[in-house]
């Protein structure tokens, strides 16, 4: 019996999650929602995803656009076991009472405050903590990247303290009303909110983060300085740990992936999902070890890194896999990630 899933919001994250759900052997995509007709609503229809009207959307607008509706969002919620809320930031909290009224479980995104759900989630870090929960929050793209890396480093060498500067993209590629045009904008919240968000998964992790916003749409980049509890033997040992962990991709110098443009060109060549890069990207040439002090860059594709996490969150909530490693393996195989 497959778990029946709704995706509430068919935008940047929602459309990716919907595709990911549809590919899983133990999940069934029952429908997706939009508040108004759009090219994304048309793509949902073209893919055969039942389309439901959400919020204050008007059915007649979809009719005029030639888009057939399967019903309203409330009708969709009555037909599923769990909803992935992919609505715009802060709207998920407003939606929560609909899910509670329907008696269904819910997965929220990192744009919501942590208390919107019973627990924050990252598959490599706290799968067991979220097993059986009725509501979880998949942490944001940047937090997902930091937590994944922390899961690797903490387990092997321990972390005394972590300092990270986040170089954040100004807007997603499809956005035209957001982001700096010609400038670098410091985030004057010091430290930035990302460190506290990491601690919703790893409460005892000593981490401080700062952030700047730059005029690019491709990816975020993290500049990390981690003081480890115990010194690894050498930098290759750290690189081997990243290489040996699911959802990490390490570029060797000979590949000439000098920055985010080449990383995303690799993603386009690979052709997964929407030409996405769902893994943490680490550069071999951008990692240095000095005793217990580890310095490394990592790149995070903001549009897609949380997609597999949403799938694993559902599997944890419904106890569909014996452990995190099994869930990750099922998810990644279905999405085409990792070794063939």
N, C-alpha and C positions, 0 to 999 in steps of 0.2 A: 504494500500500500504506500503510494507516494504522498509526501507532505504537499498540501495544496498551498500555493504561494500567490499573493497579489503584490504588485509593485505600484505604490501610490506616488505617481510623479514619473513621467517618462521623459526626463531631461538628460543632462550630461551623465549623471550617475545611474539614474533609473533605467535608461535604455541599455546600458551595459550590464547592469544586474539582471534585467529581464532576459537578455541573451544568455547570460551565464546560468540562470535558473533553468532555462529551456534545454540546456545541454546536460544537466545533471541526471544521473540514472535514478535517483531517489526523490527528486522534486518534480512538481508539476506546476507550470505557469498557468494560472487560471485567467488572469487578466491584468491590464495596466490602466492607469487613469491619466487624463489630461483635463485641464479646465477650459481649454479652448482649442479650436482647430489650429494646426501648424504643420510644418513639414515633418516634424517628429511624430505627430498623430497619424499623418499619412503613412509614414514608414512602419508604425506599429500595425496598421491595417494591412499593409503590403506583406508584412511578415506573418500575418495570420494570428496576431495577438488580439484577443477580444479587448475592445476599447470601451472604457466606462468614463462617464463624465463626473468630475470631482468639483468640490467647493461650490462656488457660485456660477459655475459654467452653465451654459444654456444649450439644451439639446438641439434647438432649432438652428443654432450656428453650425453644429456638426452636420445637420441635415443639408443645409445650404452648401456646405463644402463637399457633399457627397460621401461623408464618412459615416458608416453605420455604427451605431452605438449598441452595446450589449446590455446597457442599463446604467444605473447610477453607482457611485462609489459605495454607498451603503449596501446596495444589492451585492456588489462584488465582495464586500467584507463578510457577508452572510454565507458565502460559498467557499471560504478558505480557512486554513488553519493558522496562517501567519501572514502578516503584511510587512513588506520592506518599505519603510517610509523614506522616499527619495524626494520629498517636497523641498522647496527652497528653505534656506537657513531660518530657523526659529519657527517655521510653520509646523514642523513636526510636533512640537509641544502642543500646539493648538489642535492638532489632529488626534492626540492621544486619547481623548475622551471617546472618539468614534470607535477606536479599537477596543477600549474597555467595554463600551456598550455592546459591541458585537461578540465579546468574550473570546477574542483571538489574541495571539501573541504578536509582538511587534519588534522589528529591528529598526533602530533609528541611526542617523548619520552623525558624524562628528561636528556638524554645525550647530547641534543642540547642546545645551549644558548637560553635564554628566548625570544630574539627578533626574533627567527625563526617563531613565531606565534603571533597572535593578543593578546593572553592572556595565562597565566599559569592556570592550572586547578586542583582542588581537590573537589570532590563532596560534602563533608561535609562543605566546606569553601566558595566556590564562584560559585556555580552552576548557579545562576542568572546572574552573570557577563558574563558568557560564552554563555548564551542563544543567538542563532542566529549567532554566530561567524563563519567565514569561515575557520579559522585555530586556533587551540589551542594546547598547549603543556601540556601533563600530566607530572607533576613534578616527579623527580626521586624517587626511593624507599625510601631512607632516608628522603627526603623532604616530601614525602607523609605521612610517619609515624609521623613526627614532626607537619605537618599541621593538620592532623586529631586530634592529641592530643590538639593542640592549639585551634581548633574549639570548643572542649568540654570545655576547661578551660576558654577561653575568654568569651564565652557566659554566663557562670554562675558566675564567680568571677573576671574576668578581669585579665590581666597579666601586671605587672609592669616591670619585666625583666626575661629573661630565659637564663640559661647557660646549654649547653648540650655537653657532650663528646661522640662521636660516636666511638664505637669499631666495626670496619668494617671487614667483611669477606675478606680473601685474594683473593678468586676466587670462581666462581660458580662450582658446582660439576662436570660439564662436561669439565671444562677447565683444561688443563695440562701444559700450558706455562705461567702461571701468578700466582703471589702471593708469599709471603714469605714462605720459607720452614721451617726454625727454627729461628724465631725471631719476634719481634714486631717493626713495622716500623712507627715512628711518621710522620704525615702529616705536613710538615713544612710551609704550608700556614696557617698563623695565623692572624685572625681566619680562619677556613675552609670555603669553598664556600657554605656550606649548609645553614648557617644563611641568607646570601643574597638571596639564592634561595627561602627560606621560605617567604621572604619579597616580592617576585614577586606575592604571593597570599595575604599575609597580610602586606601591605606596612608599617604600623605603628607599627608592633610588634618589641619590643626591644629584640633581641636574638643574642647570640654569641655562636659559635660552634667551637669545636676542634675535631680532629679525629686521631685515630691510626689504623693501619691495622694489623691483627693477622692471624695466619695460621689455618683458619677454612673455610669450605665451606657452613656451614649450614645457618647462619643468621647473621644480624647485631644486636648489642645491643646498646641502648642509655642510658646514665646515665644523668638524668635530675635533675636540681635544678631550680624551678620556684618560683619567688616571686610574689604572687598574689596581686591584688588590694584590695580584700576583703577576709577575712579568712573564709573558710568553717567551718561548725560546728565541724566536725571531719573527720578523714581519711575514715571511712565507707561512708560518704556522697560523697567523691570524687570517691571512688570505685563504688558506685551506679551509679554515672554519667557515668563512663566508661562502666559499665555493661549495662546500658540502652541505649547506643549509638550503632548503627549498625557499623560493622567492627572493633569491639573491642572484645577481648577474655581475660577474667580475670581468672587466675588459683588460686584456693584456696590452702592453705598449705597442706590440707589432700590429694590433688591430687599428691603430690610428683613430680611435674614438676620442678625440681631444676635448670634447665638451658635449653639451646637450644637443646641439644640432646633429652631430653624428650618432648620438644615442637614438634619437628619434628617427633618423634615417634607417638605422638598423631595425627599429621597430616596424617601420613601413616595409622594409624588405622581408621581415619575418611574417608580417600580415596576420597577427593574432588579434581577434576582436576588431576594434576600430583602429587597427595598427597601433595598439597600445603597448606600453611597457609596464607590466604589473609588478615587476620585481624591484627591489632596492638595487640601484646601480652603484657599484664600487669600482674605482679605477685602481689597478695594481700600482701604477705610477703615482697615484695620489694617496698612498698609505705609507706612513713612516712610524717606526717604533723606536723609542728612546727609553730604555729601561721599562718602567711601568707606565710611561706616557705614550699613548697611542694617538696619532693624528691621522685623520682620513676624511676624504670628501665622499659624499654619496648624493646621488640625484634621485628625485622622486617625481614620478609622473602623476600629477594631481588628478587627472581625469579617470585613472583606472586602478591605482594601487589598492584601493579599498574594495574593489569588486570581488576578488576571491575571499576576502574576509567576511563579506556579507553572506556568502554561501556557507562558509564554515560556521558562522554564527547560528544560522538556521539549524545546521546539523547538530551543533552542541545543544541547542535548546530542546530538540526533539530526541536527543540521545540516539542518533542514527549511526554513530561510529564509535568503536571502542576507545579511541584516543585521538589526539590532535593529529598525529602523524598520518593515521589512516584517512581522516577527513581531508587533510591537505593533499594527500596523494590522489584521492578521488576527484577533488575539485580541480587540481592542476592538470590531471590527465584529460578531463573533459574540456578544459580551456586551452589545451595545447601548450602549457607551460612546462619547463624543465626538459629532461631528457626524453626523446621519443620512445 
